[in-house]
Amino acid sequence: MQRHHLIALGLVVLAAGTFSEVPRMDFVDWDDSGNVFDNPHYRKVTCQSVAELWRRPMLGFYIPVVRTVWAGIAAVSLDPGANAAVDPQPFNPAPFHVANLLVHAANVLLVFGILRLLGLKDWPSAAGAAVFAVHPVQVEPVAWVTGLKDLLSALFALLALWNYLAFAKQAHEGGKPSRWRCAVSMLCFALAVSSKATVVVLPAIAFALDAGVLGRPWRRSALDLAGWVPISLAGAGLALWTDQGATATDLVAWWQRPFVAGDALAFYLGKLIAPVGIMAHYGRVPAHVMQHWWAWVTWLAPAAMIVALVWARKRAPELTVAGAIFITGLLPVLGLRPYFNQDVGMRFMYLGMLGAALAVAWAIRRWPTKPMSYLAGAAVVLLAGMSYMESLHWHGTLPLFERNLEANPGSWAAQNAIGRQRERAGDMAAAEEHYRAALALNRHYIIAQINLGTLLRTRGDFEGAIAVLRDAIETDPLHAEAQYHLGAAYYSAGRFEEAIAPLERAVGPSPGMWQARVMLSAVLANTGELEAALREVRIAIASNPNYALAYVNMGQTLLRMGREDEAREAFEQARRLGMPLQLPPQGAGAASTEGGRD
């Protein structure tokens, strides 16, 4: 076995040891619910349910490759004793976490391979890849199930870079370049964009490595990367299409946006150099940033770094390229363009950490002394220990966000997440207290508005729920889930006519939002529009044939229409999908589960 193979094995062991707690972790009720364990597409995985993942964005993101991988994992991780139709969390989280760890290990190997491909020797490349593997900013995407979108997009992006750079190196050294590598790199780039649209900046990273490190003429590099441009444009278009729109906390004046971006870049640079105070939610939103004096000066740190890198571009081109990669990887999320729920987060640094790896490898090569080797080894051990300790907080929602709230008492997301856990545990009073605390910190936090509204509806305070959910609509009139829950609150209050408009806005022209369509069907049935009710519930079933409550609702509507045989067939299908209900005897009316309530 050659030395670089042994080093690669050691890197995998290092990553696995650092994140050894990850396979034992639970889901985190912070996007894991909507993305995975509460996603009806995964309750019964079929070809049709997987095809639905490719048809339209969900939760504001079009990431069909990631969702398809989750579907495959879900198919093998359903707990044998779980009832997929009604259990709130029917999946074993371990396979999802193992998948994250495996993808991260693969990315570490790709970083090692890319550094070697750039002409760096084994040990400098190993040091750079080791920092990429165990730096504490990597904990969030590795330990968080939803972080697979960052890991998988980076996997395909790194594969694209590896294939492209191999092609470019062959061409630069006078050999016959393998054109198939160019084709494979473009395919991998397309898969990366379909995993997370922020990787649209990858052509700029490839260009920097090709022209800046390999030293190929920049015109030749640009020409060979021209085929990547349409993929980038398509990815940017997808991002614009799926963006849910900026909220009040995301919006600042256009001339303030460069200061927001500079502050965000300073924040990320600080976490790279001194990875302390890491948490899930910072609340460093644009409106908050621009309320503080330091917003006008924090940009000076990254500006000074950029000036230094430009000055060093001839003496140390690898270092300049490393900085360019770090900044370019972050460019889509710095806030130069407003986007929904804008905040800082460690997951955004994942791909850009390739730049950090290149910088470390360059430093080891530049000063190949024993003290530098000892320093690098000690730094890797320290970073690995910090990452291991940081990962322990990700064992579940409560340990993660209780610690987050201790570190940042102003975190509205932490208050909301703790409230969700109190609600799941049946402590409704405590849940309401946390939701209201979240809204006291950020009155425009629409997730807490929706959660508080649905909680009040569950507790029978329908008018209170309606008031809160109307506030949510004022926060974001286009938020389909808020419209849906407002319609549901009107329905529960018996105000059927008023429920129709928000539910129609929730479903829009799309066949998605099947829960809202089922609710709309129930409302229409209660207003006597039985044919329209039947039409809506059939659209919902076509969109998600595994949603058992839709069949219950259809059965009740058919009973009202006197079509008893068809109704019994619908009820039977609901029961086959796991819905516990007692079928009515012939001619007895509705089944015992009321449709339209979620």
N, C-alpha and C positions, 0 to 999 in steps of 0.2 A: 504493500500500500504506500503510495507516494505521500510526501509531507503535506501537500495541500489537502489531500483526502483526510488525513488525521486531524488537521486544523478544522476542516469543515465539520467533522464529527464532534470535535471539542466545542465548537460554536453551538451546535444543536444541544449538546448536554448543558452548556451554560444557559441557554434560553430556557430549556425545560426545567432546570433547577431553580432558576430565578422565578419562574411562573408556575412552580409545582402546585400551588394552591388553586390554580384556576380551574382544573377539572372538578373540584369539589364545591365550586361556588353555585349559588342560586341565580335565578333571573333577578334583574333589577327593574323595578316598576318605574322605569324612566325610558320610555320608548320600547323596551323589551315587550311590554304588554301588547301595544298595537302592532308592532312588527312581527312578533312571534307567538307568544303563548295565548294571546287573546285574538289572534287572527283567524277568522273562520276558514280561510283558504287552506289552512294546515290541519284543521280538525279531521278532514278526510281527504287525503291527497289523491287527486285523479289527474288524468291528462287535461281535462277541461279546467280544473282549478288552477293547474300550472299555466295553461294558456292564458287564463285571465290575468296572471301576473305580468304578462307581456303586453297586454292591451292598453293599459292606462296607468298613470301614476297613482300611488297610494301614500297617504300621510304626507303629501307634498313632495314626494321624491319618485323619480322613475329610475329604479335600480333593479331591473328584472333579473339580471344575472345573480345578484345576491339573494333575491327573494326565491329564485329557483333552487339555489343551494340550500336555503333554509327549508324549503318544501321537502327536499330530499332527506335532510336531517330529521325533520318532523315525522316523516313516514316511518323512521326506525326508532324514534324516541318516545312514542306515545306510551304512557304507562299502561300495562296490561289491565289493571283494575279500574282505569279511568273511563268515565262516560264523556266522550268528546263533545256531545251535544250540550251538556249542562255544566261540566266541571270548569271552574274558572281558570285552572292551570293544570292541564292534563299531560304535560310533557316532562320528561326527565331532562333537566338542564345540562347534564354532563356531556352528552354528545355535541351540543352546541358550543360549549366551552372548549372541548377537545379540538373541534374544528378550528376555532380561533387560534389555539396554540400551534396547531400544525401549519396553518397558513403563515403565522408569524415566523416559525422556524424556517419555512421555505423562503420567506423574504430575507431572512438573515443570510442564508446561503447565496441568494441572488446578489445581495449587496457585496458579499465577499467575492463572488465571481466577477461582478462588474469592476470592482476596484483592481483586481488582478488583470482584467482585460484592458484597463487604462494604463497598464505598465508598472503598477506598484507591486512590490515583492510580497511574498506570502505573509511575513509577520506584520508589516505595516497594514496590509489589507485585513489581516485578522483583527488587529486592534480597532480599526475603523468599524468593521462588522460587529465586533463585540460591543462597542458603544451603542451602535444601532440596536443591538439585541436587548440591552439591559438598562438603557437610560430610563429614568422614572417617568418621562413624558410618554413612554410607550405603554404604561400600565393601563390607561383608560381604554384604548382600542383593543388590547389583548384580553383584559378581564371582563369587558362589557360585551354581552352577546351582540348587541346592536353595532358594536365596533367592527363586526365582520365586513361592513361596507368599506371601511377604511383599509382594512387588511387585504381584502380581496381586490379592491381597485389598485392598491399598491402592488399586489402580486402580478397582475396583468401588466401594470405600468413598468415594473422592473423587468419582466420577461420581454416586453417590447424594447426597452433600452438595451438589454443584454444582446438580443438578436440584432438590433440595428447597429450597435457598436462593434459587434463581431464582423458584420458586413463592412462597416466603415473602415475598420482596422485592416481587413484584407485588401480593400481598395487602396488604402494609404500606403501599404507596404509593397504595392506593386503586384500582388497576386490577383487571381481571378475571383472577384467577389461573388458570393452565393446570393443570387437574386431571390431565392426562396426565403432567405432570412429577412429580406425587406418585406416580403408579403406576410410572413409570420408576424413580424413586428407590427405591421398595420392591423392585422387581425387582433393581436393582443391589446393594442391601443383601443380598438373599438370595444373590446370586452371590458377594458378598464373604464371607459366612459360610461358603459352600460351598468357599471357597478357603482360609480359615483362621478357625477359630472365635473367636480372640481379638478379632475386630472386633465382637463382640456389644456392645461399649461404644459403638458409633457413635451410637445415639440420644442418648446423653448429650452427645456432641460436637456433634451437630446442634442440640440444645436450647440449649447454651451459645452457639453462634454466632447462632442465631435470636433468642433473648431478650436475650443479653448484648451483641451487636454490632449486629444490625439493629434491636433495640429493640422487638420485638413483645411484646405482653402474654404473660406466661409461660403463662397458662391456654390461650391460643390456640395457642401453640407445642406445649404438651403434648398438646392435642387432635389437632392435625395429625400428631403423631408417634406417636399411639396405635397405628396400624397397624404400626409397626415393632416393637412390643413382642413380639408372638408370634414374629417372626423371631428376635429376641434370645433368647427363651426356648428356641426350638428349637435355636439354636446352642449355648447353654449346656448343653442336654441332650445334644447330640452330643459336646461336649467331655467331659462326665462319662462318657458311654458308651464313648468311645474311650481315655480315660486308662488307661495301663497300671498305674497305682498307684505311689505314692511308695515309693522305696527307703530304706534306712537313712540315707543321706546327705541325703535330702530331709526327714526327719522331725525335728522339734524339738517341745518342749512348746507347747501352744496359746497360752499367754501370751507365748511368745517370738516368735510369728509377726509381731506388729506391729514388733518390733525388726528382724527379717529384712527385712520390707517397707521399713522406713525406711532400712536400710542399702542395699538395692537402689536405692531412689529417689535416695539420696545419690550412689551410684555413677554412675547415669545422668546426674544433674545435673552431676557432675564431668566426665564425658566430653563433655557438651554444651558446657560452658564452656571446657574445656582438653582437646581431643581428642588426647591423647598416650598412649602405652602401650597402643594398641589391638591386640588379638590375637583369635584365633578362640576360644580356650578359656581361661577364667580360673580355673575351679574354685572359684568363690565360692558354694559350696553352703551351705544353712542350717546343717548340723552344723559345718562349718568356720567359718562366720561367728560362731556363738555360742560358739566356743572362745576368742575374742579379746576383750580389754577394749573395743576400739573399737566393738564391736557395740552397746554401751550408749549411745554418744554420737553415732554418725554420723547418726542420725535427726534430730539437732538442726538440721542444715543445711537439709534439705527442710522441716522444720517452720517454721523462720524464714522461708523463702521463701513458704510458704503464708500465714503471718500477714501478711507484707508485701503479698501479692497481695490478700488480703481487705481490708486497710486501704486499698489503692489502687483498690478496685472502682468508686468513683464518679468519681474523678479520671481514671482510665485503665481503663475497662471492657475495652478490647481487650487490654490487658496481662494483666488478671485472667483473661480467657477463654483467652488464649494459654497461661498456666500451667495452667489447668484441662484444656485439650486435651492438653498434654504429659503430665500425671499420669494422666489418664483413659486415654490410649492405652497406658500401661504397667500399668494396674491389674490386668489378668488374670494378669500374669507376675511380680508383685512378691512372691508367696509367702504372701499372706494365707490362701490355701487350698493345701495341699500337692499337688504333682503330680509326675509321673514325670520324673526327670532334671532337676530344677530347678537352674538356673544363670542367670547374667546373660549377655547377648549383644547385640551391636550391632543385630542384625536386629529385636529387639523394639522399638527406638526408631523404626522407619521411619514408621509412621503418625503417631505423636506429634510427629514433626518438623514437621507442619503447625502446631503451636503455636509452635515456634521461628520458623518463617517469618512467622507473624502478629506475633510480638514484634518481629522485625527491621523489618517493614514499618511497624509502629506507631512505632518509634523514629525511622525516617527521616522519617516524616510529622511527628512531634512536634518534631524539630530539623532543619528543612529548610535546612541551611547547607552551604556548600561544604566546610568541614572534615569535616562528618559524611559527606558524599558521598564524599570522598576516603578517609576511614576505612573506609567500607563497601566501596568498591571494592578497597582494599588487603586487607581481611579476606577477601573472596571469592577474590582471587588466591592468598592464602596458603592458604586452606582447599582450593582446587583443587589446588595443588601438593602439599599434604600427602596428599590423597586419591589423587593419581596415584602418589606414592611408595608409599603403603600398598597400592594395588592390585597392585603388582609382586610382592608376596609371595603372591598368589593364583594364580600361574601353574601351580602343581601342588601335590600333597600334601606332598612333601618340603620345598620351600622354605617353605611355609606353616607347617608344624609344627616344622621345625628352628628356625626363627626364634621360634616360640611357645615352644619349650623353652628357648631362650636367655633370653627375656624372663621366663619363668615356669618354673623348673626343677621346680616341683611339679605341673605339668600332666600328669595321668594320661591324658587324652585325646590329648595330643601323643605321649606314649610309645606308646600303642596304635596311633595312625595311622602312626607311623614303622615300628612293627613290621609292620603290614599291608603297607607298601611293601617292606620287607625280605623278607617272605614271598613276595610276588608276584615279586620278583627272584630267588627261589630260595635266599636266604640264611636257611635255617631256624634256624640257631643264633643269629644276630643278632635274628631275629624273636622267638624265645623269650625272649631277654634283655630286649627292650623290653616284651613282654607282662608278664613278671614284674616289671619296674620299674613298670609302670602299676599292677599289683596291690599292690605295696609302698606306693605312694602312696595308693591307695584300694582296699582289699580287697573292697569291695562293688561295684566297677565291673564290671557283668555283661557288658558288651561285651568287655572284655579277658578275662574268664573264659571266655566262649564261644570267642574267638579262640585262646586258649592251648589249650583243650580240643580244638578241631578240629585245631590244629597237631600236638599230641601224637598224635592219632589218625592223622593223615597220616603221621607218622614211625614209626608202628607201636607206639607206647607206649599201648596201649589201656587198660591199668589206670590209668596216669597221667591219661589223658584222662577216664576215668570219674570219678576222684577230683575233678578240677577242675570238671567239669560238675555233679557232685552239689553242690559248693559253690555253683555258680551257681544251682541250684534252691533252695538254702537262702536265697540272697539274694532271689530272687523266684520263688516256687513257681508263679506264673501266667504266667511268661515262656514263651510257646509255642516260641520259637526255641531256648531253652536245653533245654527238654524234648525237642525234635526232635534236637538234637545229642547229648544223653545217650543217646537211643535208638539213634542211629547208631553211637555208640561201643560200646554193648552188642552191636550187630549185628556190627561189625567184630571184636569179641572172641569172636564165636561164641556169645554168651550170649543166644540168641534169645528165650527165655521172659521174661527180664528186660527186653528191649527193648520188649516190647509195651506195658506200662503207660505209660512216658513218651511213646511215640509216640501212644498214644490220647489222652493229656492234651494233646499238641501239636495234634492235629487237632480235638479237641472235637466239638461238634455242627455246626461250620461246614464247608462244602465247600471252604473255603480251605486254606492250608498244603499245597499239592499236593505239595511235596517230601517233607513228612512222611508224606503218604498213600502216596506211592510207596515210601518206606522201610518203612512199616508193611506194605505189600503184600508186599515182599520178605521181611520177617520172617515173616509169616504163611505164605508159601509154603515157607519153610525149616522151619516147624513142621508142615507137612503140611496146613494149612488153605487149600487151593487155592481153594475157592469164595469164602471171605472175602477172600483175597488179590486175586482177580479183581474183586470188588465194590469194594474200596478203590481199586484203580488206575483203574477206570472212573469213580469219583467224581472222582479227580484229573484225569483227561482232560476230564471235563465242565467242571471249574473252569478248566482251562487246556489247551485242545486243541493248543497249540503247544509243549508240554513234551516234547521228543523222547525223553528217558530214560523217560518213563512208557510209551511204546509199546514200548520195548525190554523193560521189566519185564513188560508185559502179554504180549508175545510169549513170553517165557521161561515165564511161568505157564501159558499155553495149551499150550506144548509139553509141560510136565509133565502136563497133563491129557489129552494125546493129541490135541489139536485142532490139527493141524499146519497146515492151510490157513489158519485164522484167525491162527495165530502168524506165518506168513509175511506175511500182510497187515499185521499190526501192525509187524513189522520193516521192511517196505517203507515204511510211513508214517513211521517214525522216520528212515529214510534220506532221504525226501523233505523232511523238516524240517531236514536238514543233519547228522544224526548219522552220523559215519563208522563204519560197521560192515559186516562181510562176512556176507551172508545165508547160512545153512546150506544145504547141499544137501538135497534131499528125504530125510527120514528121518534126518538127521545130528544132531539135537539143537539146542542153543542157538546163538544168534549169538555173535560173538566179544566183544561188549561186555557186561559183567556188569551187570544191572539192580540198582537199589536203592542204588548208591553215587553220591554226589554229588561 
